[in-house]
Amino acid sequence: MKLYDSAVAPNPRRVRIFLAEKGIEVPSVDVNIVKSENRHPAFLAKNPLGGVPILELDDGAIIAESTAICRYFEETKPDPPLMGTDARDRAIVEMWLRRVEFQVAFPIMEAFRNTHDFFKGRISQVPEYGAVCKKRAIQQLAWLDGELTDRPFVAGDRYTIADITLLIGVDFGRVSDIRIDPEHKNLTRWYGEVSSRPSAKA
Ligand SMILES: N[C@@H](CCC(=O)N[C@@H](CS)C(=O)NCC(=O)O)C(=O)O
């Protein structure tokens, strides 16, 4: 098994945090996305979309998409559960994972992709769209602050993949000057807790 990782990118970090929480070690190789190693034919043969991370299993199967990689490890090592415990809980975690991805992490990443020099010449950037995404991400962080009024974690009483996804999104947002407003006390408290877990260093 091999994890194709990247030390500088948020989705690979999501998998690393997930693995750290589970106490799983996986051999990994760093793909240098700054040097576009993820666009070399050898990597594209494994993942034609070129994104990192990917997990290569011993039978040669490739699992791309960070949540799918997390799902694999949730099934192979269920404890501690990070994607729900029963039908009700799994559905609630999935709901919050998708909400965090679509409402916050995705706009943060699109703000970066459409405005940052890193993607100049790599994709067709639309800076105006990036600005809209940035505004959207900031609005949705305010919404999440309200959601966190009466529960410690995004999906309830337990730390889950939804928290990991929000954490990697928020940390990556700094590159585009998207930050938690200190006035948002619930989100600030949540951030302090999740970022002080040892796994956050992954
Ligand atoms: N939905 C995919 C996203 C994969 C993706 O776009 N990864 C980014 C890093 S977070 C990447 O490879 N960026 C470099 C590039 O697109 O060239 C996942 O969750 O794994």
The ligand as an SDF file (V2000), in Angstrom:
LIG
                    3D

 20 19  0  0  0  0  0  0  0  0999 V2000
  -11.6310   16.0490   -4.5570 N   0  0  0  0  0  0  0  0  0  0  0  0
  -10.2320   15.6710   -4.5200 C   0  0  0  0  0  0  0  0  0  0  0  0
   -9.3890   16.9010   -4.7680 C   0  0  0  0  0  0  0  0  0  0  0  0
   -8.0120   16.5580   -5.2810 C   0  0  0  0  0  0  0  0  0  0  0  0
   -7.2370   17.8360   -5.5300 C   0  0  0  0  0  0  0  0  0  0  0  0
   -7.6720   18.7210   -6.3000 O   0  0  0  0  0  0  0  0  0  0  0  0
   -6.0940   17.9260   -4.8600 N   0  0  0  0  0  0  0  0  0  0  0  0
   -5.2990   19.1330   -4.9550 C   0  0  0  0  0  0  0  0  0  0  0  0
   -4.5370   19.3250   -3.6330 C   0  0  0  0  0  0  0  0  0  0  0  0
   -5.6490   19.6610   -2.3100 S   0  0  0  0  0  0  0  0  0  0  0  0
   -4.2820   19.0300   -6.0700 C   0  0  0  0  0  0  0  0  0  0  0  0
   -3.8860   17.9510   -6.4580 O   0  0  0  0  0  0  0  0  0  0  0  0
   -3.8400   20.2040   -6.5520 N   0  0  0  0  0  0  0  0  0  0  0  0
   -2.7740   20.3040   -7.5160 C   0  0  0  0  0  0  0  0  0  0  0  0
   -3.2930   20.3670   -8.9160 C   0  0  0  0  0  0  0  0  0  0  0  0
   -4.5260   20.3250   -9.1260 O   0  0  0  0  0  0  0  0  0  0  0  0
   -2.4560   20.4790   -9.7910 O   0  0  0  0  0  0  0  0  0  0  0  0
   -9.9170   15.0270   -3.1620 C   0  0  0  0  0  0  0  0  0  0  0  0
  -10.6590   15.2760   -2.2010 O   0  0  0  0  0  0  0  0  0  0  0  0
   -8.9790   14.2720   -3.0660 O   0  0  0  0  0  0  0  0  0  0  0  0
  1  2  1  0
  2  3  1  0
  2 18  1  0
  3  4  1  0
  4  5  1  0
  5  6  2  0
  5  7  1  0
  7  8  1  0
  8  9  1  0
  8 11  1  0
  9 10  1  0
 11 12  2  0
 11 13  1  0
 13 14  1  0
 14 15  1  0
 15 16  2  0
 15 17  1  0
 18 19  2  0
 18 20  1  0
M  END
$$$$
